[in-house]
Amino acid sequence: MRKLCLLLLLGILPGRTFLSDACTNLIVGKAASADGSVICTYNCDTFGDTGWLTYSPAGAHAPGEKIAIRSFWHPEGIRGYVDQVAFTYSVIGYMNEKQLTILETTFGGREELVDPEGILDYDNVMQLALQRCTTAREAILEMGRLMDEYGYCSSGETFSVCDKDEAWMMDVIGKGPGRKGTVWVAVRIPDDCISAHANQSRIRKFPQARKLDKKKGIYEVAGECMYSAEVISFAREMGFYDGPDADFSFRDAYCPIDFVGMRLCEPRVWSIFRHHTDPAYMDSFMPYLNGQFDVCDELPLWIKPDKPLTLQDVMADMRDHYEGTPLDMTADVSAGPWSSPYRPRAKGFTSDGKQYFRERPISTQQAGFSVVAQMRSWLPDEVGGVYWFNCDEPSAIAYVPVYCCLRSVPDAFQGRYNRNGVFDERGAFWLCNWVANMVYPRWSAMVGDLVSAREELETVFQNGQPGIEAEARSLTPEERVAYLEGKTFAFTEQMMSRWKTLAHHLIVKYNDQPGAWDQPFYDAVVRDTGTRYLVPGQQ
């Protein structure tokens, strides 16, 4: 799905702008998951755009063949051409047939480092690497090479680059107009740890090598870190850093922290970590979340969870609204009569001439689609790579298992049924949004029905996987593809049928707003109106 997580410039606070359309990734090492999977996730949050599932086929290519590079946002124009390779792998969404997965969040960083003349945007880079590579390490090197050779036109980006054995995080930013290429650093997430990123550069200090690998053109600390040759020297040249190499921080040089960038981004990482370690430990970072950078100015890059994460745990993480934390979005009067964790689109507001912000949770209504990518080394690739997917935001959907070996896309996930501004109940985006937008305004009253349908479907899908996988393993590779494609299509149809039934159920059950408001809202009404609605004779 080629989407840009655009930056909405609200101009509410000085410094960095509010990231209203933005994304969240969680990364789980294979020893940190309950079954040995490498897992990474993606909420693609983009107001005003729909979600669907893309596919590119595998293929052999002739010598000298060129690829026309188009921007997703301006497909009518060709930015330039890239040399094709002899063979490309098939890609479904952002996972290829070898289980390699590349996901992203945009951190923006220093605006002067955007090169508008670069041929490749971040989506182009991701797709090209997925078509050409089989491992995370190969993909990181190929992404760096492509950006250096053809130029990079996007702003600062963090990539989750994962295969069936390893998980990596890669921070990238350009060199500005007239300077082709990027500076970047990639670190491997320890197998027994989890990490996350959410529109804020997260890599600060990193392991450093003594010598440049001239063949690769990078520095590499084996198994731990890779980084571009100029990542430190370029920062010195630009005046972003003047200390010793050993103390260099990518984030501080290329994406300096400020309150706006931190508060709408880092709490999402904090909340994920809080689910999987001592909450009191994570709450010790509240000064950072409150902008007290002199007390604390970072979160851990990764943590070792208190127990391995299940697939259900990861899906729950992506549905988080800070419930039960100091940032709980359901716990004050702004949650409305039905304790909704959703807010109108603007991320800030004014009152009495003062400027205020709203929290920005992991699960938010502007998501075009959500993904939980599962990669398993002990299974054949056709079986091991599962791209749990659906359109719209994760709280309002059931994740559908999409196998990485697919050779076509289920109708409900195709772009033709999920067009901007054209409602079509054959499209998953529009059907899921229909349900979600009935539930949002009356959250506490209606969400139970949505959750029941969601859990019903996901239980069926997840409980059925062992039998499906056992059957698939008994087949030839060609037979596996047909079998797993059939299962994916059937699951998608099952989801669409259940969601249409849910939509009809909700409009009938909750027609004309039956039921009471939540008590905190009644109390807030009394505080605001005094005795206006008091029944006479009350003490």
Buried (B, 14 or more C-beta within 10 A) or exposed (E): BBBBBBBBEBEBBEEBBBBBBBBBBBBBBBEBBBEBBBBBBBBBBBBEBBBBBBBBEEEEBEEEEEBEBBBBEEEEEEBBEBEBBEEBBBBBBBBBBBBBBBBBBBBBBBEEBBBEEBBBBBBBBBBBBBBBBBBBBBBBBBBBBBBBEBBBBBBBBBBBBBBBBBBBBBBBBBBBEEBBBBBBBBBBBBBBBBBBBBBBBBBBBBBBBEEEEEEEEBBBBEEEBBBBBBBBEBBBEBEBBEEEEEEBBBBBBBBBBBBBBBBBBBBBBBBBBBBBBEEEEBEEBBEBBBBEBEEBBBBBBBBBBEEBBBBBBBBBBBBBBBBBBEBBBBBEEBBBBBBBBBBEEEBBBEEEEEEEBBBBBBBBBBBBBBBBBBBBBEBBBBBBBBBBBBBBBBBBBBBBBBBBBBEEBBBBBBBEBBBEEEEBBEBBBBBBBBBBEBBBBBBBBBBEBBBEBBEEBBEBBBEEBEEBBEBBEEBEEEEBBEBBBEBBBEBBBBBBEBBBEBBEEBEEEBEEEEEEBBEBBEEBBEEEEEEEEEEEEEE
